[in-house]
């Protein structure tokens, strides 16, 4: 059974930092792209960024480029989203997902984690 498990959310003050993780299991993801999305209440799911599992190539949304960093640890089958300098606008439920292409479109990702809440207080 494929599982993407995302611990690591929480409440943080503006300017603080969090690191989310996404542990993947149940199949090989070596040919997959791992994406991070977020969804604030009343808004559509938004692409944050993604990383290719094989080469570690990354793509970021303009809203987080230069601030958030995605990395992966192949030995642990885990992908990370490092989020420094958090703003209240970053408050959302964050989801990791696995798909077969580098894309910012949620429906192109096959597997999804359950999501973890990140709340940034100002």
N, CA, C and O of each residue as an XYZ file, in Angstrom:
488
protein
N       0.848     -1.188      0.000
C       0.000      0.000      0.000
C       0.886      1.242      0.000
O       1.763      1.397      0.850
N       0.643      2.120     -0.965
C       1.428      3.331     -1.072
C       1.020      4.317      0.022
O      -0.164      4.575      0.241
N       2.012      4.849      0.688
C       1.737      5.855      1.714
C       2.720      7.006      1.601
O       3.919      6.809      1.404
N       2.194      8.190      1.727
C       3.001      9.401      1.878
C       2.594     10.006      3.207
O       1.451     10.427      3.385
N       3.532     10.047      4.135
C       3.224     10.501      5.492
C       3.999     11.774      5.771
O       5.211     11.840      5.566
N       3.287     12.774      6.238
C       3.873     14.101      6.413
C       3.761     14.606      7.851
O       2.798     15.303      8.173
N       4.682     14.288      8.695
C       4.721     14.969      9.986
C       5.380     16.330      9.810
O       5.894     16.619      8.730
N       5.380     17.152     10.812
C       6.220     18.337     10.786
C       5.521     19.670     10.736
O       6.196     20.698     10.798
N       4.215     19.718     10.629
C       3.534     21.013     10.614
C       3.454     21.595     12.016
O       3.987     21.028     12.971
N       2.782     22.734     12.126
C       2.617     23.333     13.442
C       2.379     24.812     13.382
O       2.142     25.387     12.320
N       2.447     25.426     14.560
C       2.241     26.861     14.710
C       3.588     27.536     14.911
O       4.391     27.113     15.743
N       3.827     28.590     14.139
C       5.093     29.293     14.224
C       4.833     30.783     14.054
O       3.893     31.180     13.366
N       5.654     31.594     14.672
C       5.514     33.041     14.521
C       6.085     33.494     13.186
O       6.971     32.849     12.624
N       5.577     34.591     12.694
C       6.100     35.164     11.453
C       7.608     35.392     11.586
O       8.095     35.886     12.603
N       8.318     35.025     10.543
C       9.768     35.103     10.562
C      10.433     33.820     11.004
O      11.644     33.661     10.856
N       9.646     32.901     11.549
C      10.191     31.633     11.991
C      10.336     30.646     10.848
O      10.102     30.977      9.686
N      10.722     29.434     11.194
C      11.011     28.418     10.185
C      10.408     27.079     10.577
O      10.233     26.780     11.758
N      10.096     26.289      9.576
C       9.642     24.909      9.761
C      10.265     24.055      8.662
O      10.590     24.539      7.578
N      10.419     22.787      8.972
C      10.809     21.827      7.939
C       9.777     20.716      7.930
O       9.572     20.028      8.930
N       9.133     20.553      6.789
C       8.187     19.467      6.611
C       8.907     18.285      5.984
O       9.851     18.453      5.213
N       8.455     17.107      6.320
C       8.995     15.913      5.700
C       7.862     15.084      5.118
O       6.708     15.196      5.532
N       8.211     14.264      4.164
C       7.246     13.384      3.503
C       7.927     12.032      3.311
O       8.803     11.880      2.460
N       7.518     11.075      4.097
C       8.091      9.734      4.016
C       7.247      8.874      3.082
O       6.046      8.706      3.290
N       7.886      8.337      2.059
C       7.179      7.562      1.042
C       7.445      6.077      1.228
O       8.572      5.672      1.512
N       6.412      5.270      1.069
C       6.564      3.819      1.198
C       5.539      3.112      0.332
O       4.580      3.720     -0.143
N       5.756      1.822      0.133
C       4.771      1.019     -0.575
C       5.103      0.705     -2.015
O       4.502     -0.187     -2.615
N       6.054      1.429     -2.576
C       6.489      1.158     -3.944
C       7.760      1.947     -4.177
O       8.168      2.758     -3.346
N       8.385      1.697     -5.329
C       9.559      2.474     -5.708
C       9.114      3.803     -6.315
O       8.237      3.838     -7.178
N       9.723      4.888     -5.861
C       9.414      6.211     -6.401
C      10.598      6.768     -7.195
O      10.659      7.970     -7.455
N      11.522      5.913     -7.576
C      12.755      6.378     -8.213
C      12.499      7.098     -9.526
O      13.297      7.945     -9.928
N      11.410      6.782    -10.197
C      11.105      7.451    -11.463
C      10.066      8.553    -11.299
O       9.579      9.111    -12.283
N       9.734      8.858    -10.065
C       8.673      9.822     -9.802
C       9.209     11.216     -9.522
O      10.393     11.426     -9.257
N       8.294     12.138     -9.594
C       8.502     13.511     -9.165
C       7.708     13.707     -7.884
O       6.536     13.338     -7.811
N       8.337     14.278     -6.886
C       7.655     14.533     -5.615
C       7.311     16.016     -5.533
O       8.189     16.876     -5.611
N       6.055     16.295     -5.378
C       5.612     17.676     -5.340
C       5.121     18.091     -3.963
O       4.702     17.260     -3.158
N       5.179     19.377     -3.712
C       4.579     19.974     -2.512
C       3.516     20.977     -2.970
O       3.758     21.814     -3.839
N       2.358     20.868     -2.371
C       1.263     21.782     -2.632
C       0.769     22.335     -1.299
O       1.072     21.790     -0.237
N       0.009     23.419     -1.368
C      -0.608     23.934     -0.157
C      -1.997     24.465     -0.497
O      -2.284     24.853     -1.629
N      -2.838     24.466      0.518
C      -4.207     24.924      0.317
C      -4.673     25.688      1.541
O      -4.756     25.142      2.641
N      -4.971     26.947      1.333
C      -5.515     27.784      2.395
C      -7.042     27.688      2.361
O      -7.607     27.367      1.316
N      -7.709     27.956      3.460
C      -9.180     27.874      3.493
C      -9.818     28.749      2.419
O      -9.493     29.929      2.290
N     -10.726     28.158      1.655
C     -11.443     28.902      0.626
C     -10.665     29.141     -0.642
O     -11.140     29.831     -1.544
N      -9.463     28.575     -0.724
C      -8.640     28.783     -1.914
C      -8.328     27.460     -2.593
O      -8.437     26.393     -1.988
N      -7.937     27.545     -3.858
C      -7.560     26.355     -4.601
C      -6.212     25.841     -4.128
O      -5.409     26.576     -3.553
N      -5.984     24.554     -4.385
C      -4.683     23.982     -4.040
C      -3.614     24.622     -4.908
O      -3.773     24.735     -6.124
N      -2.533     25.035     -4.283
C      -1.481     25.804     -4.936
C      -0.179     25.022     -4.968
O       0.232     24.438     -3.966
N       0.458     25.017     -6.119
C       1.764     24.380     -6.280
C       2.816     25.169     -5.517
O       2.881     26.395     -5.610
N       3.637     24.452     -4.764
C       4.754     25.076     -4.051
C       6.062     24.770     -4.769
O       6.871     25.666     -5.010
N       6.261     23.517     -5.103
C       7.472     23.124     -5.787
C       7.527     21.620     -5.932
O       6.669     20.904     -5.416
N       8.546     21.141     -6.641
C       8.699     19.703     -6.799
C      10.162     19.356     -7.012
O      10.993     20.219     -7.297
N      10.450     18.082     -6.868
C      11.813     17.587     -7.026
C      11.762     16.235     -7.717
O      10.897     15.409     -7.424
N      12.695     16.015     -8.636
C      12.776     14.698     -9.265
C      13.547     13.778     -8.330
O      14.608     14.127     -7.813
N      12.974     12.575     -8.127
C      13.612     11.692     -7.166
C      14.986     11.241     -7.644
O      15.909     11.100     -6.842
N      15.124     11.018     -8.936
C      16.365     10.443     -9.450
C      17.518     11.448     -9.402
O      18.594     11.120     -8.902
N      17.312     12.668     -9.914
C      18.431     13.613    -10.024
C      18.370     14.755     -9.024
O      19.341     15.492     -8.856
N      17.239     14.901     -8.367
C      17.138     15.994     -7.403
C      16.935     17.356     -8.030
O      17.170     18.378     -7.385
N      16.497     17.384     -9.293
C      16.194     18.655     -9.935
C      14.935     19.255     -9.315
O      13.970     18.543     -9.037
N      14.953     20.556     -9.105
C      13.828     21.210     -8.428
C      13.188     22.301     -9.280
O      13.838     22.926    -10.118
N      11.917     22.506     -9.046
C      11.143     23.590     -9.643
C      10.336     24.223     -8.514
O       9.794     23.515     -7.665
N      10.257     25.543     -8.502
C       9.527     26.234     -7.444
C       8.507     27.206     -8.014
O       8.691     27.755     -9.100
N       7.442     27.408     -7.274
C       6.503     28.462     -7.615
C       7.168     29.819     -7.358
O       8.020     29.953     -6.480
N       6.765     30.804     -8.132
C       7.347     32.138     -7.963
C       7.142     32.675     -6.546
O       7.970     33.430     -6.035
N       6.049     32.284     -5.924
C       5.716     32.816     -4.602
C       6.679     32.361     -3.521
O       6.761     32.990     -2.466
N       7.415     31.273     -3.764
C       8.339     30.759     -2.749
C       9.766     30.650     -3.253
O      10.665     30.313     -2.483
N       9.991     30.925     -4.514
C      11.317     30.778     -5.100
C      12.317     31.669     -4.367
O      12.064     32.850     -4.129
N      13.444     31.081     -4.020
C      14.463     31.810     -3.293
C      14.252     31.808     -1.787
O      15.102     32.289     -1.038
N      13.131     31.274     -1.344
C      12.861     31.225      0.099
C      12.696     29.783      0.582
O      13.321     29.405      1.574
N      11.890     28.979     -0.076
C      11.690     27.581      0.311
C      12.689     26.696     -0.431
O      13.129     27.027     -1.532
N      13.040     25.573      0.183
C      13.956     24.627     -0.440
C      13.412     23.217     -0.298
O      13.013     22.798      0.789
N      13.400     22.490     -1.407
C      12.987     21.091     -1.412
C      14.226     20.227     -1.599
O      15.081     20.508     -2.438
N      14.302     19.178     -0.805
C      15.415     18.236     -0.921
C      14.887     16.831     -0.694
O      13.744     16.636     -0.279
N      15.749     15.846     -0.977
C      15.324     14.470     -0.722
C      16.489     13.665     -0.190
O      17.658     13.962     -0.437
N      16.120     12.632      0.553
C      17.087     11.680      1.091
C      16.692     10.316      0.544
O      15.744      9.696      1.025
N      17.419      9.859     -0.454
C      17.053      8.606     -1.112
C      17.102      7.422     -0.151
O      16.259      6.528     -0.218
N      18.077      7.418      0.730
C      18.226      6.293      1.650
C      17.025      6.175      2.592
O      16.660      5.077      3.012
N      16.418      7.315      2.915
C      15.280      7.305      3.840
C      13.946      7.380      3.106
O      12.891      7.371      3.739
N      13.983      7.453      1.778
C      12.743      7.602      0.991
C      11.919      8.785      1.493
O      10.697      8.700      1.619
N      12.595      9.863      1.770
C      11.940     11.023      2.370
C      12.285     12.300      1.602
O      13.423     12.515      1.185
N      11.277     13.125      1.435
C      11.425     14.427      0.799
C      11.153     15.498      1.849
O      10.313     15.326      2.732
N      11.871     16.593      1.736
C      11.755     17.654      2.744
C      11.361     18.975      2.085
O      11.688     19.232      0.926
N      10.666     19.792      2.837
C      10.359     21.166      2.429
C      10.812     22.075      3.564
O      10.205     22.117      4.634
N      11.877     22.785      3.307
C      12.399     23.710      4.319
C      11.817     25.089      4.071
O      11.882     25.616      2.960
N      11.248     25.664      5.120
C      10.518     26.927      4.988
C      11.024     27.914      6.033
O      10.530     27.931      7.161
N      11.999     28.731      5.670
C      12.447     29.792      6.569
C      11.642     31.064      6.330
O      10.865     31.148      5.378
N      11.828     32.033      7.183
C      11.227     33.362      6.998
C       9.736     33.289      6.681
O       9.264     33.913      5.730
N       9.014     32.537      7.468
C       7.598     32.312      7.183
C       6.776     33.582      7.371
O       7.063     34.416      8.230
N       5.742     33.699      6.536
C       4.831     34.837      6.554
C       3.425     34.320      6.830
O       3.150     33.130      6.677
N       2.548     35.214      7.231
C       1.172     34.790      7.483
C       0.529     34.245      6.210
O      -0.351     33.387      6.280
N       0.960     34.733      5.055
C       0.423     34.252      3.777
C       0.800     32.803      3.493
O       0.229     32.177      2.600
N       1.759     32.265      4.249
C       2.154     30.860      4.068
C       1.254     29.913      4.850
O       1.393     28.695      4.732
N       0.347     30.443      5.634
C      -0.574     29.602      6.397
C      -1.454     28.788      5.467
O      -2.152     29.340      4.617
N      -1.417     27.478      5.631
C      -2.165     26.572      4.750
C      -1.962     25.146      5.228
O      -1.113     24.869      6.075
N      -2.754     24.254      4.670
C      -2.470     22.828      4.785
C      -1.486     22.471      3.678
O      -1.705     22.815      2.517
N      -0.424     21.795      4.025
C       0.615     21.432      3.068
C       0.533     19.938      2.765
O       0.393     19.108      3.663
N       0.625     19.625      1.484
C       0.505     18.251      1.024
C       1.720     17.865      0.181
O       2.206     18.665     -0.619
N       2.199     16.657      0.360
C       3.158     16.128     -0.604
C       2.428     15.172     -1.536
O       1.395     14.601     -1.186
N       2.978     15.014     -2.712
C       2.340     14.195     -3.727
C       3.402     13.593     -4.629
O       4.507     14.124     -4.736
N       3.072     12.497     -5.270
C       3.990     11.826     -6.187
C       3.332     11.689     -7.549
O       2.177     11.275     -7.656
N       4.073     12.038     -8.579
C       3.575     11.922     -9.937
C       4.701     11.525    -10.872
O       5.828     11.282    -10.439
N       4.389     11.461    -12.154
C       5.372     10.991    -13.132
C       5.943     12.115    -13.981
O       6.771     11.863    -14.856
N       5.518     13.346    -13.740
C       6.064     14.447    -14.523
C       6.195     15.687    -13.653
O       5.478     15.861    -12.668
N       7.130     16.540    -14.045
C       7.311     17.812    -13.344
C       6.162     18.727    -13.730
O       6.083     19.197    -14.865
N       5.285     18.972    -12.790
C       4.089     19.727    -13.116
C       3.608     20.513    -11.911
O       3.856     20.133    -10.767
N       2.919     21.610    -12.178
C       2.282     22.376    -11.117
C       0.778     22.107    -11.056
O       0.043     22.830    -10.384
N       0.324     21.071    -11.756
C      -1.102     20.738    -11.820
C      -1.409     19.590    -10.875
O      -0.884     18.492    -11.059
N      -2.234     19.810     -9.884
C      -2.491     18.763     -8.885
C      -2.997     17.451     -9.471
O      -2.603     16.380     -9.008
N      -3.858     17.513    -10.473
C      -4.464     16.267    -10.971
C      -3.457     15.367    -11.674
O      -3.761     14.206    -11.950
N      -2.281     15.870    -11.966
C      -1.260     15.039    -12.600
C      -0.438     14.251    -11.576
O       0.449     13.483    -11.947
N      -0.729     14.439    -10.312
C      -0.055     13.686     -9.263
C      -0.964     12.550     -8.805
O      -2.146     12.757     -8.531
N      -0.401     11.357     -8.728
C      -1.192     10.159     -8.468
C      -1.400      9.902     -6.984
O      -2.502      9.560     -6.554
N      -0.353     10.066     -6.214
C      -0.406      9.724     -4.795
C      -0.296     11.006     -3.966
O       0.436     11.934     -4.308
N      -1.052     11.021     -2.863
C      -1.091     12.199     -2.000
C      -0.954     11.818     -0.535
O      -1.446     10.779     -0.095
N      -0.285     12.668      0.197
C      -0.269     12.531      1.637
C      -1.536     13.110      2.245
O      -2.370     13.685      1.546
N      -1.666     12.952      3.540
C      -2.881     13.383      4.223
C      -2.887     14.879      4.518
O      -3.924     15.446      4.863
N      -1.741     15.508      4.382
C      -1.635     16.931      4.635
C      -1.247     17.235      6.068
O      -1.544     16.469      6.985
N      -0.580     18.359      6.248
C      -0.195     18.814      7.574
C      -0.412     20.331      7.630
O      -0.098     21.047      6.679
N      -0.946     20.802      8.741
C      -1.293     22.214      8.865
C      -0.090     23.032      9.306
O       0.614     22.689     10.255
N       0.118     24.118      8.586
C       1.121     25.112      8.970
C       0.395     26.424      9.226
O      -0.279     26.950      8.341
N       0.532     26.948     10.430
C      -0.101     28.207     10.792
C       0.979     29.193     11.222
O       1.763     28.921     12.132
N       1.005     30.337     10.556
C       1.986     31.366     10.856
C       1.266     32.540     11.505
O       0.405     33.168     10.889
N       1.616     32.826     12.731
C       0.971     33.923     13.453
C       1.775     35.203     13.290
O       3.006     35.198     13.318
N       1.042     36.303     13.119
C       1.743     37.589     12.927
C       1.830     38.368     14.236
O       2.384     39.467     14.265
